[in-house]
């Protein structure tokens, strides 16, 4: 006779960060360790993936009664109209779902890093343009794994209350316009 396995409901739903690449993966991995945040940040959630792949991961998290945080660089929506249609559809699909937090940055997550130092929403054509300005504040910043894998760059972003500065700057700018980041939504959720 087969044994009956009792399913257990999670008391506190797991928060899972889902993103597009190595920069996001390392940022959230280091942030979790340095600030003691409680979320799931697995390498498989940050593989180079498209919007359809990310949406499948969101559905997997929701099926486990978790909370999905999707981190997007939306500069691809400027270049590929089909991706914009998919992204807008995804945003509408989860708009009323409190278990899905969509955190996008235009043009890229590097703009979020720049907001730790500067309050601007000027036009940046690409992440490379943002990185060029970010180098004024973080001269060694690089998207190379050898740089990203060390946590000192995230520690630098956290020093001197810069995270609060980035949150304030992002809220002041809003999420419309040439450049923006609404990653502050995640921190409002993590630090109620």
Secondary structure, DSSP 8 states (H G I E B T S, - for coil): ----------SS--EEEE-SSHHHHHHHHHHHHHHT---B--GGGGSS--HHHHHHHHHHHHHTT-EEEEEEETTHHHH-HHHHHHHHHHHHHTTT-TTEEEEEEES-HHHHHHTTT-------SSHHHHHHHHTTT-TT--SSHHHHTSTHHHHHHHGGGHHHHHHHHHHHH-S-SSSEE-THHHHHHH--
